[in-house]
Amino acid sequence: MCYNYTAMKKLVYIIQAPPFWLKNPPLSLIYLRNYLEKKGIATGIIDLNINLFTRTNQTVANWLTLNKEFEKNLFALTEKHYPEILEDVYSKIKSADFVGFSLTKRNSHFSFSLAEKIKSNFPNKKIIFGGPEVLSLERKGKLDPRYYWVIGEGEMAFENIITDGKNKILRYQELADLDHLPFYDFAGLDASNYSKTLPLFSLRGCPHQCSFCSERLLYKKVRQHSVKYMLRQIKLLKAKYQTNSFVFLDSLINYRKTWLKNFCQSLINDNFQINWEAQIRVDKKIPLELAKLMKSSGCYNLFVGLESGSDKMLKKMNKGFDSANALSFFETLNKAGLHFEISLIFGYPGENEQDFQETLSFIKKHKKLIPKIAQANPFSDYLNAYPVQGESLKQAKQRVEKFLALVKKEKIRYTKSFINNLIY
């Protein structure tokens, strides 16, 4: 893919600042770049996160572990020890009309520091912030009027800012049909810096309303690519990058069972021979035949958000299922030979000792049905919906430690790096 910037009417650069996930290319930037290019807006992307990580002596664990001091000091450290990386950014954006940032909680310090430096060096440049952290900042009343802000998905909003620019805050400008998006590759990025397991999105939004999850506030509508579109996208990536390994970043791969059945059957019929993993929602009515079809199509792992073994807490979280439903679902996955991992949340508001013990009991009793614990964390109030209570967080951390002791005692497999990985 080659971009002729001189033939287009404006130039935009979108930056993924550090620290951020290292495994996959920044797909949100790639979607934006391809969409804007199709609209005649020259767009470059800079994965500053991977560029800086590959130049430092930081370990992956240090880079991905929540650490406020590290995040706060990373820009100053970069200016001092790796100024050439920032100079490269300034050189690239020199002719740009707009500079965009994908904002998360962790990269906020770096993003805002870099934005201030850009404003100082190039006062006339217009800066756009998108990404999940913008929603949180709006809820706190902290949207700086000097900048443009995008809440929700970015394609149409970025286009409107660039071509119009009258409104400083754009909310929920959502594409009606995802199949109108251009197919993507990772042009402009060094694919060797990332995992050979390539990322896919078939879905935007989530039809469910889990009360702890911010995604329910990031989208208004749920939309999904057609099976035909996804097959063409996978073929393109498979051929270009010589890989058979893919990961769906969707909130749930089983949004529509008919879609999932057709997708898996098409992979088999067309002899795709890929391996894929995804997140899946507990569904007590999932047919065993569908689970077996997933396995046959190349599914090798599923991430399941169980969150609790207490029916009271599952109801408070608005999960839409109970522990018996989860048990039935796990049994079906096991019968189909599908490997899966579960996540758990401790200390959700309203959880008492009895609820906690019910979760421990559920895990211990059904440990032979649960191949692995993917994640266990104290509840994090991303939406600022609950009063800050230091004592409750302390108790939640203690419960994670007690749970970890049980997991070790019962010899249940777990991912060490994803225990307590979502709190500072």
N, C-alpha and C positions, 0 to 999 in steps of 0.2 A: 504494500500500500504506500503510495507516494503522494505527498501533499504539496500542491503548488500555492504557497501562501501569497505570492505576489498577485495572483489572479483573483484574490478574494478581497472583500470590502473592509474587513476589520481583522485585527489579530488579537487572539485571546490566549493566555497561558493559564493552565489549571495545575495547582501544586498539591501533592500529597506530602504534608509535613510529618516529621517524626515526633515521637515514636509511634509506630503503627505496626500492624500485623505484617510479618515478613514472608509468609509462605506463598501468597498469591499476588499477581499484579493487581494494582488498584483498579478494579473493574468499573467503579463508579466514574472515574476519570475517563476511562476508555469509552464508555457509553456516551458521555458528554461530548468528547472529542468527535466521535463518529457522527453523532446527531448534528452538531453544529457545523461540521464540515459539509454535510449533506445540504444544509441551509445556506451555504456559501460564506460561512464565517470561519476564517483560518484559525485553527486551534492547535496549540501544542500542549503536551502534558509533561510534567516533571515529577518523577517519583523520588523526591528528595529523601524520603525515608530510607529506601534501599541504597541510594547513592551514599548517604552518610554512614549507614551501618556497615557497608562493605569497606569503608575507609578507616573505621575505628577498630579498637581491640575489644569492644564490648562482646559479651557472650549473648547468645539468643535469649537465654534465661533473664539476664539483666535487662535486655532491651524490652522484653515483654512483661516483666514484672512491674506491677503498679508501684511507683515510687515518686512521691510528689517533689522531692528535692531534685531527683534526676531530671524529671520533666521540666521543672522550673529553671534549671541551670543549663539545659542542653543547648539552647541557642547561644548563650555566652561562651560555652565551651567550644562550639562550632566556630564562632567568630575568632576565637583565640588560636585554636589548633588547626582548623581546616578552613581558613578564609577563602581558599580557592574554590571550594564548593559553593559558597554563597556568591562569589564573584561570577561564577558560571551562570547562576540563576539570574543575577542582575544583567548580565550580558544578553541572555536569551530573551528576557522580558523588556529590554530597552525599547523596542519598537511596538510593544503591545499596547493596545488601548485599554484592555481589562486584564486583571489578574484575579483568578479564583482560587479558593482554598476549600478543601474537604475537611470539615471541622469535626473532631471528636473530643471527648473529655480529656483524653491523654495528650493530644497534640495541640491543645489550645494555647499553652504558653508559647510554644515555638511558633505557631501560626500567627499569633497576634504580634509577637516580637518581630517576625519577618515582615508582616504587613506594615508595621510602624517604620521599619527601615526602608521599605519600598516607598512609602509615602514621603519620607524625608528626602530620598534620592530622586524620586520622580513624583513631584506634587500633583501632577495632572492625571496620574493613573487612577482608574476606578477599580475598587476592590470589591469582590463578591465573596461572601461566605455561604457555603451550603454544608450539608452533612447533619448527622443526628444531634450534635451538640447545640445547633442553632435553636431547636425547639426548647431545650432546657434553658438557654439564655433568655429566650423570650418570656418564659414563665417566670423568670427572675427579674424581668424588666431591664435587661442588660444589653440591648441591641444598640451599639454605637451608631448614631445617625450619620456619621461620615461614610459608612460603608453600605453596601447592598446586602440583603439577607434573603436566603431561600429556605423556606420550610416545606418539607416534602421532597419529592423527586425533582431533579434539576434541569432536565432537558428544555422543556418549554419555558421555564422561569428564566434560565440563563439567556435563551434566545430573546425573550421579551426585554430583559434588562439591556442587552447589547443593542437591540434595534430601537428601543424606545427610551428606557431609562428614567421614566417619570416617577415610578414607585420604588421606594427604598426597601420595602418588605413585600415579598411575593409568597403566597401561601397556596399549597396544594394545586398546582397547575399540572394535572395528570394526563398522560397520554391515554387516549381511548383504546387504541389497539397496539399492543406491544410488537406485533408482527411487522409494523411499519418501521421499526428500528433497523438500521443497517446491521448486517452481520459484522462481527468484530474479530480482530486479531490483536496482537500486542505490539504493533508497529511503533517504533520510537522508544521501545524499552528493550533491555537486554534480557531475553527470556531465560538465559542461563543463570540469572540471579535468583530465580524462583524455583519452586517445586515443579516436578514434571507432572504432578497432579493439577490439572487446569480447572479454573472455576467456571461455573455455569449458573445462570439465573433463568428459571422458567416462569417465575412468579414474582409479582410485586404486591405487597400488602399481605394481610392475614385476616381470614374471616372470623377469627376467634378474638376474645377480649380478655385474655389473661391479665389480671389487674396489676401485676408487677412489671409488665412488658411495655416498653416505650413504643414498639412498632405499631401498636394500635392507634397511636396518635400521629404517626408519620405518614400514613396513607389514609385516604378516604374511601377508595375503591380497590377491590381485589381484581387483578387482571393476570392472565396467563398466556404465554406463547402457545401457538398450536404445536401439536406433535411434529408436523411437517417442518416447521421452522426450527425446532430444537434439533431434529435430525440433521438438517443442513448445517446448522452451527457446529455441531459436534464433528461432522465430516470435515469441515473446513479446518478446525483446530487440530484434529487427528492427523490430517495430511501435512499441514504446515509444520507442526512441532513434533511429529513422530512420537506421539504418546497415545496410550490406550487408557489412561487414568484420568478420571474426572470427579469433581466434587460439586454438588448442587449447594448453593448458598441460600436457597429458599428457606423460609420459616417452616414449611411442611411440604413434603413431596406428595402427600396424599390429599391435597386440597380437593381434587375430584378423582374418584376411583376409576371412572371410565377413561379419563385422560391417562392415568398411570398405567392402566391395563393396555391401552393402545400403544403407549410409548414403549413399554417393555416388550410387547409382542413385535413391534416394528424393529427394535434392536435385534431380536432373535431372527426374524424373517429376513432382514437385510444383512445378517451376519456381521454386525458391527464389531463384535468381540472386544468390548471395552469393559473396564472395571469402574464402578461408580459408587459413591456414597452420598448420603443425604440426611437431612433432618426429617423426622416423621412424627406425627401426632398420634397419641393413643387412640385407637379405634377398635372398640370391642366387636364391631361388625365386619372387620376386614376378612374377606374370604381366604381360606387357606390356599385356594388355587391362585389368588393374586399374589400372595406372599411367595409362593413357589415360583411364579412367573418372574417376580423381581429377582429372585436368586438366580434363575436361569439366564436372565438378561445381563447379569454381570454385577448386580448389587452385592458389595462385600461388607458394607458397614452402614448402620443407621444410628442416628443420635436421637434419643427419646427424652423429652422434657417431662419426667415424672414429677419432680419437685418435692413430693411428700408422700408418705405412706399413710397419712392421717386423712380420713374422709372429711373431717371438719376443716382442715387446712386446705384441702383441694377445693372445697366449696368456697372458702374465703378468697382463694386465689382466682376463682372463676375459671377453673381448668376445664369444666364441662365433662368430667368423668370422675369415677371413684376408684378406690383401690381394687375392687373386684373387676372393674372394666380393664384396668391396667394389667392385672394378673392374666385375664383371658387373652389380652393382646400379646403379652409376652409368650404365652403358651403357643399361640399361632406362629409367631416369629420363630420360635424354637423348632416347631414341627417342620417348618419350611427350610430349616438350616441356615437362617439369616442371623449373622452376628449383629449385636446392637450394644449400645452403651447408654447409660441413663445419667441425668443430672438431678441434683437435689438442692433445695434451698432451705436453710435453717434460720430460725429467728424471724420469720415473716410475722408482721403484727397480728397478735392474737394467739400465737403458738405458745402453749404451756408445756410443762414437763410431760404430761400424759400424751400430748400430741407428738412430742419428740420421741417418746418411748414407742409409740405406735409405728413411727417410721423405722426405728431401729429394728423392731420386731418384724416388720414387713420384709426388710432387706435380709435379715438373718434367716427367716423362715423360707424365703424363696430364692436363696442365693444360688441354687443350682439352675434357676431359670434366668438369672441375670448374668450375662457373660462378663460385664465390666462396668465399673463406675467411671463415667467420663468426667464428671465435674461435681464438686460439692462446695458451696459457698454460703456465708452469711447473707441475709437479704440486704440488697443495696437499693436505696430509695432514689432511683434515677429520675423519677418524676417529681421529687420533692413534695410528695403527697402526704407524708406523715411527719409529725414533730420529731426533731432530732433528739434521740435518747441514747446517750452514751452507754448507759447500763445495759440496755437491750442488745446493743451491738456486742458488748463484751460477753454477754450470755450466749449470743449466737455463735461467736467465735469458739467459746467453750464447747458448745454442742457439736461443732464441726470436728473439734479435737476428739471428743468422745466417739463420734461416728467413725473417725479415722482409726481409732483404737479397735473398734469392733471389726472394721474391714480387715485390718491386719490380723487380728485374732482368728477370724473366720477364713482367712486366706482368700479373700475376694479380690479379684484384680481391679486395679484403679490406675488412673493417670495422675502421677505424682504432681506434675506441674500445673494441673488444673484443680488442685485443692487450695482454697483460699486465694484464688488468682484474680478475683473480681473486686477485691477491697484493698484499700491502701493500708 
